[in-house]
Amino acid sequence: MNCEEVEQNDILAGYITGKLPETDRDQFEEHFFGCEECLQKVEAARIAREVLIAHKPAPARQWWIPLLAAAAVLIGVLAIWRGMTPKAEQAPTVAAVKPKVEPSYELLARFDPPSYRPSTLRSSERTARSFEIAMKLYSAGDFAGAATALRTTNSVEARYYLGISELLSGDVTGGTADLQKVIAAGDTPYLSEARFYLAKAFLKAHNVAGSREQLEKLVEEKSELAPRATELLGQLSKL
Amino acid sequence: MVNYPGPALDPVSLCTRIHNGDRAAETEFFIYFQRRVRAFLGGRTKDRQLAEEVFQEIMMALLCSLREGRVREPEMLTSYVYGVARNQLLEHLRRRARERLDSLPEGVDFPAPQVDHEEQQRYRTVEREIAKLDRDDRKILSMTLVEGLKPGEIAETLRLTSEVVRQRKSRALKKLVARLGFGSQSHRSLRLIP
């Protein structure tokens, strides 16, 4: 690999976001060990990514909720005032509008780590070794460590547990991206579960529409997770 | 002004000098490779404490092999360092997996990771520079480095051409590199050398 290839193929961005295929990643790492220019770019890009994530604007709040609550209070006060005025005609009953509470996305986004089921599919010795290490960390609750080890393997199964590990270690952006890749891989044993946890990831980012879309697909596809999806959809509609 | 090409390296001479017990050569080796190893660990793990632990192990393993003259092809030192770094990370993760499975004794307090002032300073510099960037340039950087979008995808969103996105991204990154002044970095953690 050389600097031109790095530039032309957007290798740096892929490396920083962890989206580079294993072989490209290894080649790029070997390249920047010997290339000062690319090394400096990796260092700058890594810090820039941290800064940009830290300063990412919070998802837009539903600005109309406080207005609705204020309007409800005002209507309520007016209704009481009219009721207390002697000459006033009987005012139509105005049902007290219950101010909406801040949706508890965090609560609905929570989940317990899905248990690891060893796959019977064969893989190369090196990949299998990395995966075995990663899943030991995963089973022991070390999700940050598991994510690090899982980035060294490239199967759909590894990608699924990587997404889950990232979500459980607080990396919602990474977790969302990896679960989306599992879904993009098509009809694999991890499709339904990836959809379900992607719905959770979207909730964590307050993306209700995205979450709803994944849950509705689970119901449509009559997945074994459909009952859980229906229940979560019900809870979402109450927010 | 951008900082490349950085310090020069004569791998064969460096290996020989370290093997002959030259401590100044060990310091040169450390200064040259510490940033490379840290960049590699930063790419592989988001866990800073883990990265720091593995960093120490990697540098220690490398210095031991250099002192004992175990580098077979000194002219390939860079590739050798990369290979050791990769293997040590995997080895560390395997060990960690084993240790995690054994239950930890109760009441064990792990020391908090030390605050790295140099890293904090760099973070603040980048923060300032990003704030100074044009709104679109900031968006391009964010879409590239956070969302992982390709120039073509960004171009569609911002109604620019891919080439313009590529140029603006490259220019913004070069500005950051220039401001960070990598050439003047200190050689932290020299405690490795006994």
Interface residues (C-beta under 8 A of the other chain):
Chain A: E7 D10 L12 A13 G14 Y15 I16 T17 G18 K19 R25 D26 E29 E30 F32 F33 G34 E36 E37 L39 Q40 K41 V42 E43 A44 A45 R46 I47 A48 R49 E50 V51 L52 I53 H55 K56 R129 S130 I133 A134 K136 L137 S139 A140 G141 D142 A144 G145 A147 T148 A149 R151 T152 S169 D171 T173 A177
Chain B: V2 N3 Y4 P5 G6 P7 F33 R35 R36 A39 F40 G42 G43 R44 T45 K46 D47 L50 T78 S79 V81 Y82 R86 L89 L90 L93 R94 R96 A97 R98 R100 L101 R122 Y123 V126 E127 I130 R138 L141 S142 T144 L145 V146 E147 G148 K150 P151 S170 L173 L176 V177 L180 F182
